[in-house]
Amino acid sequence: MLLRQLEYLNALARKGHFGRAAEACHVSQPALSAGIRKLEDELHIQIVQRGKRFEGFTPEGRHVLQWAQRMLAEQDALRHTLADMRAGLSGVLRIGAIPTALPVASLLTTPLFRQNPMVRFSLQSMSSQEIVARLDSCDIDVGMTYIDGEPLGNVRVVPLYRERYLFLTPRAGELARRASVSWAAATSVPLCLLTPAMQNRRILDGCFADAGVEATPVVETDTVSAIYEHVVAMDLSTIIPHAWLHGYEVPAGARIMPLPPPKRAFHVGLVLAAGGRESMLARTLVDTTAEIDVSAELEGAVARRLDS
């Protein structure tokens, strides 16, 4: 069944005459009649009452005509929507991001918004496992998560940056005078870390294990803001991904120091539903990302904080 055949039916209903309907569709009358007969053959019903001239539609034909008119109206609405989107995208882009990547989101959403001011954003913090599940159920359009760690399933991946780690500690702390801190030394002071439900915490635990130590935090939380609050309020130390320095200043009374690179590098990127199921807004975000050197932006933020 072709939309063209439905257009023939609609034209015949409007014109009430085979010849005028064919003229409206810019085809010959035999071509229009053949298209309608083919549709009748496919549906195994008679649609048009025929005599020497067009005599109307059968009861089944009237039902098919109503259905055809709805289909054509939907096609017309789709064309208008796509035309509007080409002129300027609109709608809500739903993004799910792991907490460690949330500060980076503005690097992507800001240029997209400047180019398409009718677009709105729904940005939610969630675990990497939740991102994969909600992509699969179409509850979000795109995720920001680790792309080379735990299994992601059937998704399209767009790499953004390689994550590295810094030690954040009070200036009055016992490790604050060092130029850098080892993973083993980091566990010698009271820590505040993300919860084990977060993949970042599982990555850090792996780094500690590689150094032959285990971290026992004083405070565990699932938000970046709570980590910073407790570092300040309780004079705790923490280990932060360098991406946080894009969105957060180093707290007053604290400083950051480099940690040795982990044995395995972990990359953060965009994940989208595979098989061409991503939305136009998600594809536009990917196109925007291609124009941004996310790694360079984040390294610049680290350099500024270390210099200060």
C-alpha positions as CSV (number, residue, x, y, z in Angstrom):
1,M,0.0,0.0,0.0
2,L,1.4,3.4,-1.0
3,L,0.5,6.9,0.1
4,R,0.0,7.7,-3.5
5,Q,-2.9,5.3,-3.7
6,L,-4.5,7.0,-0.7
7,E,-4.0,10.4,-2.4
8,Y,-6.0,9.0,-5.4
9,L,-8.9,8.0,-3.1
10,N,-8.9,11.4,-1.5
11,A,-8.8,13.2,-4.8
12,L,-11.7,11.1,-6.1
13,A,-13.8,11.9,-3.0
14,R,-13.1,15.6,-3.5
15,K,-13.7,15.7,-7.3
16,G,-16.3,13.0,-7.6
17,H,-15.0,12.2,-11.1
18,F,-12.2,10.0,-12.3
19,G,-10.9,12.3,-14.9
20,R,-10.8,15.4,-12.6
21,A,-9.3,13.4,-9.8
22,A,-6.5,12.2,-12.1
23,E,-5.9,15.8,-13.2
24,A,-5.6,16.9,-9.6
25,C,-3.1,14.2,-8.9
26,H,-1.1,14.9,-12.2
27,V,-1.5,11.4,-13.5
28,S,-3.5,9.8,-16.3
29,Q,-7.0,8.5,-15.6
30,P,-6.0,4.9,-16.4
31,A,-3.1,5.3,-13.9
32,L,-5.4,6.5,-11.2
33,S,-7.9,3.8,-11.8
34,A,-5.2,1.2,-11.8
35,G,-3.8,2.5,-8.5
36,I,-7.2,2.2,-6.8
37,R,-7.8,-1.3,-8.2
38,K,-4.4,-2.4,-6.9
39,L,-5.4,-1.0,-3.4
40,E,-8.6,-3.0,-3.6
41,D,-6.7,-6.1,-4.5
42,E,-4.3,-5.6,-1.5
43,L,-7.2,-5.1,0.9
44,H,-9.5,-7.8,-0.7
45,I,-12.5,-5.4,-0.8
46,Q,-14.3,-3.2,-3.3
47,I,-13.7,0.4,-2.5
48,V,-15.3,2.2,-5.4
49,Q,-18.8,1.7,-6.9
50,R,-18.3,1.7,-10.7
51,G,-20.7,2.2,-13.5
52,K,-20.4,4.3,-16.6
53,R,-19.1,6.9,-14.2
54,F,-18.0,7.2,-10.6
55,E,-21.0,6.3,-8.4
56,G,-19.5,6.7,-4.9
57,F,-17.8,4.5,-2.4
58,T,-18.9,1.2,-0.9
59,P,-19.4,1.0,2.9
60,E,-16.0,-0.6,3.2
61,G,-14.6,2.1,0.8
62,R,-16.0,4.9,3.0
63,H,-14.1,3.4,6.0
64,V,-10.9,3.1,3.9
65,L,-11.4,6.7,2.8
66,Q,-11.7,8.0,6.4
67,W,-8.5,6.1,7.3
68,A,-6.7,7.4,4.2
69,Q,-7.7,11.0,5.0
70,R,-6.3,10.6,8.5
71,M,-3.0,9.1,7.1
72,L,-2.7,12.0,4.7
73,A,-3.3,14.5,7.4
74,E,-0.6,12.9,9.5
75,Q,1.8,13.0,6.6
76,D,1.0,16.7,6.1
77,A,1.6,17.4,9.8
78,L,4.9,15.6,9.7
79,R,6.1,17.6,6.7
80,H,5.2,20.8,8.5
81,T,6.9,19.7,11.7
82,L,10.1,18.8,9.8
83,A,10.0,22.1,8.0
84,D,9.7,23.9,11.3
85,M,12.6,21.9,12.7
86,R,14.8,22.7,9.7
87,A,14.0,26.3,10.2
88,G,14.8,26.1,13.9
89,L,14.7,23.0,16.2
90,S,12.2,22.9,19.1
91,G,11.2,20.5,21.7
92,V,12.8,19.0,24.9
93,L,16.1,17.2,24.8
94,R,16.1,14.7,27.6
95,I,19.7,14.0,28.9
96,G,20.6,11.5,31.6
97,A,24.1,12.0,33.0
98,I,26.3,10.4,35.6
99,P,27.1,12.8,38.4
100,T,30.8,13.0,37.4
101,A,29.8,14.2,33.9
102,L,27.1,16.7,34.9
103,P,29.5,19.7,35.0
104,V,30.4,19.0,31.4
105,A,26.9,19.1,30.1
106,S,26.8,22.9,29.7
107,L,29.7,22.6,27.2
108,L,27.3,20.8,24.9
109,T,23.9,22.3,25.7
110,T,25.0,26.0,25.5
111,P,26.1,26.0,21.8
112,L,23.1,23.9,20.8
113,F,20.8,26.4,22.6
114,R,22.5,29.4,20.9
115,Q,21.9,27.9,17.5
116,N,18.4,26.7,18.4
117,P,16.8,29.0,21.0
118,M,13.5,27.1,20.9
119,V,15.0,23.9,22.3
120,R,14.5,23.1,26.0
121,F,16.6,20.7,28.1
122,S,15.7,18.2,30.8
123,L,19.0,17.2,32.5
124,Q,18.8,14.4,35.1
125,S,21.5,12.8,37.3
126,M,21.4,9.0,37.2
127,S,23.7,6.0,37.4
128,S,25.3,4.5,34.4
129,Q,23.0,1.4,34.7
130,E,19.9,3.6,34.9
131,I,21.0,5.5,31.8
132,V,21.2,2.3,29.7
133,A,17.8,1.2,31.0
134,R,16.1,4.5,30.3
135,L,17.6,4.8,26.8
136,D,16.2,1.4,26.0
137,S,12.7,2.4,27.2
138,C,12.9,5.8,25.4
139,D,12.6,7.8,28.6
140,I,15.7,9.8,27.7
141,D,17.2,10.8,24.3
142,V,20.9,10.7,25.2
143,G,23.1,9.7,28.0
144,M,26.5,10.9,29.3
145,T,28.4,8.1,30.9
146,Y,31.5,5.9,30.9
147,I,31.8,4.2,27.5
148,D,34.6,1.7,28.1
149,G,33.8,0.4,31.6
150,E,30.8,-1.7,32.4
151,P,28.6,-3.2,29.6
152,L,26.3,-0.7,27.8
153,G,24.3,-3.0,25.6
154,N,23.2,-2.1,22.1
155,V,23.9,1.7,22.0
156,R,25.7,4.2,19.7
157,V,28.8,5.7,21.4
158,V,30.3,9.2,20.9
159,P,33.5,9.6,22.9
160,L,34.0,13.0,24.7
161,Y,37.1,12.9,27.0
162,R,39.4,10.6,29.1
163,E,38.7,11.1,32.8
164,R,41.6,11.7,35.1
165,Y,41.6,12.3,38.9
166,L,42.8,15.0,41.4
167,F,43.1,15.0,45.1
168,L,41.1,17.7,46.9
169,T,42.1,18.4,50.5
170,P,42.0,21.1,53.2
171,R,45.0,23.5,53.0
172,A,45.5,22.7,56.7
173,G,45.5,19.0,56.1
174,E,48.5,16.7,56.6
175,L,48.9,16.1,52.9
176,A,48.4,19.6,51.7
177,R,52.1,20.6,51.4
178,R,52.8,17.8,48.9
179,A,53.2,18.5,45.2
180,S,51.2,15.3,44.4
181,V,49.6,12.5,46.3
182,S,49.7,8.7,45.7
183,W,46.5,6.5,45.8
184,A,47.8,4.8,48.9
185,A,48.4,8.1,50.7
186,A,45.0,9.4,49.8
187,T,43.4,6.7,52.0
188,S,45.4,7.9,55.1
189,V,43.1,10.9,55.6
190,P,39.3,11.1,56.2
191,L,37.5,10.9,52.9
192,C,34.2,11.8,51.3
193,L,33.4,9.8,48.2
194,L,30.4,8.9,45.9
195,T,28.5,5.8,46.9
196,P,29.4,2.4,45.5
197,A,26.2,2.5,43.4
198,M,28.0,5.0,41.2
199,Q,30.4,3.7,38.6
200,N,33.0,6.4,39.4
201,R,33.2,5.0,43.0
202,R,33.8,1.5,41.6
203,I,36.5,2.9,39.3
204,L,38.2,4.6,42.3
205,D,37.9,1.5,44.4
206,G,39.7,-0.3,41.6
207,C,42.5,2.3,41.6
208,F,42.9,1.9,45.4
209,A,43.0,-1.9,45.0
210,D,45.7,-1.6,42.4
211,A,47.7,0.4,45.0
212,G,47.1,-2.3,47.6
213,V,44.8,-0.3,49.8
214,E,41.1,0.1,50.5
215,A,39.2,3.3,51.1
216,T,36.8,3.6,54.1
217,P,35.1,7.0,53.6
218,V,33.7,9.0,56.5
219,V,30.9,10.2,54.2
220,E,29.3,8.6,51.1
221,T,26.9,10.5,48.9
222,D,25.4,10.4,45.4
223,T,25.7,14.1,44.6
224,V,28.7,16.3,43.7
225,S,27.3,19.2,45.8
226,A,27.1,17.1,48.9
227,I,30.8,16.1,48.5
228,Y,31.9,19.7,48.3
229,E,29.7,20.7,51.2
230,H,31.2,18.0,53.5
231,V,34.8,18.7,52.3
232,V,34.3,22.2,53.6
233,A,32.2,21.6,56.6
234,M,34.0,18.6,58.0
235,D,37.6,19.2,56.7
236,L,37.4,16.1,54.6
237,S,39.4,15.2,51.5
238,T,38.1,13.7,48.3
239,I,39.1,12.5,44.9
240,I,37.5,14.4,42.0
241,P,37.3,13.8,38.3
242,H,39.1,16.6,36.5
243,A,35.8,17.4,34.7
244,W,34.3,18.8,37.9
245,L,36.7,21.8,37.7
246,H,34.8,23.0,34.6
247,G,31.7,23.7,36.7
248,Y,33.1,24.0,40.3
249,E,35.7,26.3,41.9
250,V,38.1,24.8,44.4
251,P,36.5,25.5,47.8
252,A,38.0,28.2,49.9
253,G,40.5,26.8,52.3
254,A,41.2,23.7,50.0
255,R,43.7,22.9,47.3
256,I,43.9,20.2,44.5
257,M,46.9,18.0,43.7
258,P,47.5,15.5,40.9
259,L,47.2,11.7,41.4
260,P,49.1,9.1,39.4
261,P,47.3,8.0,36.2
262,P,45.3,4.8,36.9
263,K,46.4,1.6,35.2
264,R,43.3,1.7,33.0
265,A,41.9,4.9,31.4
266,F,38.2,5.5,31.4
267,H,36.5,7.6,28.8
268,V,33.2,9.5,29.1
269,G,31.0,9.9,26.1
270,L,27.5,10.2,24.8
271,V,25.4,7.1,24.4
272,L,22.3,7.0,22.1
273,A,19.8,4.3,21.1
274,A,21.3,2.2,18.4
275,G,19.6,1.3,15.1
276,G,18.8,4.8,14.0
277,R,16.2,5.3,16.8
278,E,17.8,8.5,18.2
279,S,15.7,11.7,18.0
280,M,16.5,14.6,15.8
281,L,17.5,16.6,18.9
282,A,19.9,13.9,19.9
283,R,21.5,13.8,16.5
284,T,21.8,17.6,16.6
285,L,23.6,17.3,19.9
286,V,26.1,14.9,18.4
287,D,26.7,17.3,15.5
288,T,27.3,20.1,18.0
289,T,29.7,17.9,19.9
290,A,31.8,17.4,16.8
291,E,32.6,21.1,16.8
292,I,33.8,21.2,20.4
293,D,37.2,20.0,21.8
294,V,35.8,18.9,25.1
295,S,39.2,17.5,26.3
296,A,40.9,20.8,25.7
297,E,38.2,22.7,27.5
298,L,38.5,20.5,30.6
299,E,42.3,20.5,30.6
300,G,42.2,24.3,30.4
301,A,40.0,24.4,33.5
302,V,42.4,22.1,35.4
303,A,45.4,24.3,34.4
304,R,43.7,27.4,35.7
305,R,42.8,25.8,39.0
306,L,46.2,24.4,39.6
307,D,47.8,27.7,38.8
308,S,45.6,29.5,41.3
